[in-house]
Structures are given as C-alpha cells and as structure tokens.
Amino acid sequence: MAASNRGTSEASRETFPDIRDAVRRLCADFPGEYWRKADRDRRYPAEFVAALTESGFLAALIPETFGGSGLGVQQASAIMEEIHRSGCNGGACHAQMYTMGTILRHGNDSQKQAYLPKIATGELRLQAFGVTEPTSGTDTLSLRTTAIRAGDHYVVNGQKVWTSRAEYSDLMLLLARTTPKDQVKKRTEGLSVFIVDMRAAIGRGLTIKPIRAMINHATTEVFFDNLRVPVENLVGEENKGLHYILDGMNVERILIASECIGDARWFIAKATAYAKERVVFGRPIGQNQGIQFPIAKAYAATEAAALMVDRAAKRFDAGEPCGAEANMAKLLAADASWQAADMCLQTHGGFGFAEEYDIERKFRETRLYQIAPISTNLILSFVAEHVLGLPRSY
Ligand SMILES: Cc1cc2nc3c(=O)[nH]c(=O)nc-3n(C[C@H](O)[C@H](O)[C@H](O)COP(=O)(O)OP(=O)(O)OC[C@H]3O[C@@H](n4cnc5c(N)ncnc54)[C@H](O)[C@@H]3O)c2cc1C
C-alpha cells in the first residue's frame, strides 16, 4: 500500500516564523556569490557580520537589562538554522552569541556591567575562545598553557591552536592551568577562565598567526609569552574554570547543531530542485528511486535530528539538565548535514564540483562539524559512559 498521509508541511511547523522571516530577509542580501568570493580570497565576511550585529540577532541571548533581546536558546537556534538554511554561514560570528554566556552565568557584577552591554551593541567582540592546544587536543585536562599569579596580575605562557576569529575579536575567553595537574584534589580542577583584552595584549605577549584551512573560518594559532592579565579578568573562582566552560558548551552544541540542521535543509532543497529539473535519459533524474531515496533518507534523518535539537533547546531554556540532549543533538545533526551534503553532491553529478553551485563550498563547511567543536567519537564516548554507564575508556 502506498504511504498516503502527507505530513504537515515543514513551513507550517516552523517555530518562531517572525524571527526566521527576518533572518531570511537579511541573508537574501548575501547570496552565493558573496560567500564564494570570500571563500576564494579567505576573506572575513565583515559586511555579513556587521548586518547581523546591527540587526541585534547576535545579542539574542543577552538579557534585556544588559541591552540584549533576552531570548532563549530555542529562538537563537532558529536564527542560526535560518542563516545556514539560506546558504550563509554563521561561523564568522556565532561565538559572539554564546561565548558571553560564561560571563553572564559566572562573571561578577562589574564584569557583567563592563562587558555585556558593549557585546550586545557589537562595540566589543567576544568571539575568540581559547581552549584547544596542539599537544593536548581533545584531552582538555592536559592543556599546558599556564597562568601564574604575580601580585595583581596573572602571567600567561603557552599556545592555543584553532582559535577561530582571534583577528576579528576584541576579547578572548581563555582557559589556562592555574594549579599543576599533580597538585589538584580533583582531576577536573586546576583550570581557570580569563577574559583577555586582545587589543591591549597584541605585541605585549600575545601573537596571532592565521592558519589557512580547508574552509574560510578565520582560524588561528595564538602564542602567549609572559602575557600579563589583570586579576580582575579572572571569571568566577580560580581553578574552577572547566565547570564554567562546560556549561557554556551545551549552548554551543545546541547552536552548532542548529547550523547543521540549516545546512542539511539547504542541501535537501537544492538536491530536490535539481532532481526535478535535470533531465537525463529523457526523464528527470528525480524519477529514479536511486536518486529519490537518498534525498528522502537525508530528509528523514534531518527531521529526526531537528527534534533532538528542539528538545535540547527546550530543556536548556527550562533550566533542566541538557548535557545528554545537547551532545546527541550535535551528533545527530552533524551526521544528518553530512549525509545531506554527500547526497546533494551525488545528485548533482559533476556539476556538484563546480564552484558556482555552492555545493562544494557548503560540503567542505559542513564537514567541520564531525570534528569541531567536539568530535563525533567524543560525543559517542560521552553517551556510552555518562548516559549508559559503560566503563570509562579514558
Ligand atoms: C576550523 C576549526 C575551528 C576551530 N575553532 C576552535 C576554537 O575557536 N576554539 C577552540 O578551542 N578550538 C577550536 N577548534 C578545535 C576543535 O575543537 C578540535 O579540533 C576538536 O575538538 C578535536 O581536537 P583535535 O583536533 O586536537 O583532535 P585530537 O584530540 O587530536 O583527536 C584526533 C582524532 O582522534 C579522535 N580521538 C581522540 N581521542 C579519542 C578517544 N579517547 N576515543 C576515540 N577517539 C578519539 C578524535 O575524535 C579525532 O577524530 C577548531 C577546529 C577547527 C578544525
């Protein structure tokens, strides 16, 4: 029997239609050609970031008392999804939306007053997040950058890698070791979070070197050589930094998952349109089930992943624990976007490789999410060990 009940159309189920509509209108000014050129030249999409900043979308999560819109992660997810679904990319500025959460939730009053209103207007850009290091990689507890207290300053030495947007950010949120690993009571202690004012630090102990990468992501290596960071820039308590970073990571994972859903929907729309119009052997290629089924599978995977993203966002906004959901949302959404990317390229045959179709660029861009901000394997190990109680592998 043929499946007869048509599902509710995607558009009628859309959450926050006004927000989505406004984001789509903004993104319409930044078509494929804009992104292709930026990608080719590895140029920062400054105009797009300025437009998003001006629209207030990047301040969605900042409470109204600090000049933001005071929206929840569900609305922020809709914003990031629509950016990617429109063929744009939020990677140049998404961190401006969520990195401030560490200051909002764990900073003191004077830090909140000093930074949040200016982040809300875009006067201050907080979009550099220094966690990953070349030697320790995913093993954050083994990071080697140190911050040693010396009077009213900390002296920072070490190196970070893949610090994205460092050249286009005024502030960096830095995770550094303040107590040696062999002197802490609990292995998760001994790391601290600092707000580094990069404008003051460049040339005075901070050096930034761009990394030319597979995608246009403005990513860099950052070197610290006796950089002095004032004590008042420590966020929360010394040695408790990992906890502050981890709770921000749930928001990051949900929003990146939303970007993946946006990418997946872009690929599916592009493939569906092409499969209807491309005629080979005297009929549209979309008439062949060998072409139809991968599109339908990618669609089903995307819709399922979107449900998990939605569940994670709702739990976060309700103040409920959401670590498992945020991780699973990121895993499922990144897999769905990669599945859709591969399907879209295959559907387009040779033309998928041509720059002007934007598919090869989006294909490269969405591949990132299997690795960053957390790799698929590490999420699987989190689910296996922390949700299912299997023995620890590391
Ligand atoms: C374009 C880009 C932008 C980035 N932006 C930032 C940023 O702004 N700030 C920042 O701090 N970081 C950033 N990162 C870093 C990113 O978060 C890391 O690359 C990622 O977490 C993986 O770390 P790694 O590259 O050191 O891989 P490694 O830790 O060396 O791992 C290599 C591979 O081994 C696997 N692996 C490692 N250990 C295990 C295990 N125990 N079990 C199973 N598999 C394992 C991993 O899954 C991975 O596939 C960015 C990376 C990229 C590529």
The ligand as an SDF file (V2000), in Angstrom:
LIG
                    3D

 53 58  0  0  0  0  0  0  0  0999 V2000
   38.1230   25.0980   11.6420 C   0  0  0  0  0  0  0  0  0  0  0  0
   38.2560   24.8060   13.1120 C   0  0  0  0  0  0  0  0  0  0  0  0
   37.8700   25.7650   14.0280 C   0  0  0  0  0  0  0  0  0  0  0  0
   38.0310   25.5320   15.4070 C   0  0  0  0  0  0  0  0  0  0  0  0
   37.7460   26.5370   16.3070 N   0  0  0  0  0  0  0  0  0  0  0  0
   38.1140   26.3850   17.6080 C   0  0  0  0  0  0  0  0  0  0  0  0
   38.0300   27.4810   18.5290 C   0  0  0  0  0  0  0  0  0  0  0  0
   37.5880   28.5810   18.1820 O   0  0  0  0  0  0  0  0  0  0  0  0
   38.4710   27.2880   19.8010 N   0  0  0  0  0  0  0  0  0  0  0  0
   38.9890   26.1040   20.2190 C   0  0  0  0  0  0  0  0  0  0  0  0
   39.3800   25.9940   21.3910 O   0  0  0  0  0  0  0  0  0  0  0  0
   39.0630   25.0360   19.3850 N   0  0  0  0  0  0  0  0  0  0  0  0
   38.6620   25.1540   18.0870 C   0  0  0  0  0  0  0  0  0  0  0  0
   38.7930   24.0980   17.2160 N   0  0  0  0  0  0  0  0  0  0  0  0
   39.3860   22.8590   17.6820 C   0  0  0  0  0  0  0  0  0  0  0  0
   38.4250   21.7010   17.7370 C   0  0  0  0  0  0  0  0  0  0  0  0
   37.5480   21.8580   18.8220 O   0  0  0  0  0  0  0  0  0  0  0  0
   39.2780   20.4390   17.8070 C   0  0  0  0  0  0  0  0  0  0  0  0
   39.9050   20.2740   16.5440 O   0  0  0  0  0  0  0  0  0  0  0  0
   38.4940   19.2220   18.1590 C   0  0  0  0  0  0  0  0  0  0  0  0
   37.9990   19.3260   19.4680 O   0  0  0  0  0  0  0  0  0  0  0  0
   39.3420   17.9540   18.0490 C   0  0  0  0  0  0  0  0  0  0  0  0
   40.5810   18.1230   18.7050 O   0  0  0  0  0  0  0  0  0  0  0  0
   41.9480   17.7800   17.9380 P   0  0  0  0  0  0  0  0  0  0  0  0
   41.8810   18.4450   16.6020 O   0  0  0  0  0  0  0  0  0  0  0  0
   43.0860   18.1250   18.7900 O   0  0  0  0  0  0  0  0  0  0  0  0
   41.8800   16.2400   17.6940 O   0  0  0  0  0  0  0  0  0  0  0  0
   42.5470   15.1000   18.5800 P   0  0  0  0  0  0  0  0  0  0  0  0
   42.1640   15.2630   20.0190 O   0  0  0  0  0  0  0  0  0  0  0  0
   43.9820   15.0120   18.2500 O   0  0  0  0  0  0  0  0  0  0  0  0
   41.7840   13.8250   18.0160 O   0  0  0  0  0  0  0  0  0  0  0  0
   42.0650   13.2990   16.7000 C   0  0  0  0  0  0  0  0  0  0  0  0
   41.0230   12.2500   16.3640 C   0  0  0  0  0  0  0  0  0  0  0  0
   41.0930   11.1940   17.3340 O   0  0  0  0  0  0  0  0  0  0  0  0
   39.8350   11.0070   17.9520 C   0  0  0  0  0  0  0  0  0  0  0  0
   40.0240   10.6670   19.3700 N   0  0  0  0  0  0  0  0  0  0  0  0
   40.8320   11.2900   20.2780 C   0  0  0  0  0  0  0  0  0  0  0  0
   40.7280   10.6950   21.4730 N   0  0  0  0  0  0  0  0  0  0  0  0
   39.8180    9.6950   21.3340 C   0  0  0  0  0  0  0  0  0  0  0  0
   39.2580    8.7330   22.2340 C   0  0  0  0  0  0  0  0  0  0  0  0
   39.6070    8.6920   23.5110 N   0  0  0  0  0  0  0  0  0  0  0  0
   38.3670    7.8530   21.7330 N   0  0  0  0  0  0  0  0  0  0  0  0
   38.0270    7.8900   20.4210 C   0  0  0  0  0  0  0  0  0  0  0  0
   38.5050    8.7750   19.5330 N   0  0  0  0  0  0  0  0  0  0  0  0
   39.3930    9.6720   19.9920 C   0  0  0  0  0  0  0  0  0  0  0  0
   39.0760   12.3230   17.7950 C   0  0  0  0  0  0  0  0  0  0  0  0
   37.7000   12.0880   17.7890 O   0  0  0  0  0  0  0  0  0  0  0  0
   39.6000   12.8130   16.4440 C   0  0  0  0  0  0  0  0  0  0  0  0
   38.8070   12.2640   15.4070 O   0  0  0  0  0  0  0  0  0  0  0  0
   38.5620   24.2840   15.8470 C   0  0  0  0  0  0  0  0  0  0  0  0
   38.9150   23.3060   14.8890 C   0  0  0  0  0  0  0  0  0  0  0  0
   38.7790   23.5550   13.5590 C   0  0  0  0  0  0  0  0  0  0  0  0
   39.2280   22.4950   12.5800 C   0  0  0  0  0  0  0  0  0  0  0  0
  1  2  1  0
  2  3  1  0
  2 52  2  0
  3  4  2  0
  4  5  1  0
  4 50  1  0
  5  6  2  0
  6  7  1  0
  6 13  1  0
  7  8  2  0
  7  9  1  0
  9 10  1  0
 10 11  2  0
 10 12  1  0
 12 13  2  0
 13 14  1  0
 14 15  1  0
 14 50  1  0
 15 16  1  0
 16 17  1  0
 16 18  1  0
 18 19  1  0
 18 20  1  0
 20 21  1  0
 20 22  1  0
 22 23  1  0
 23 24  1  0
 24 25  2  0
 24 26  1  0
 24 27  1  0
 27 28  1  0
 28 29  2  0
 28 30  1  0
 28 31  1  0
 31 32  1  0
 32 33  1  0
 33 34  1  0
 33 48  1  0
 34 35  1  0
 35 36  1  0
 35 46  1  0
 36 37  1  0
 36 45  1  0
 37 38  2  0
 38 39  1  0
 39 40  1  0
 39 45  2  0
 40 41  1  0
 40 42  2  0
 42 43  1  0
 43 44  2  0
 44 45  1  0
 46 47  1  0
 46 48  1  0
 48 49  1  0
 50 51  2  0
 51 52  1  0
 52 53  1  0
M  END
$$$$
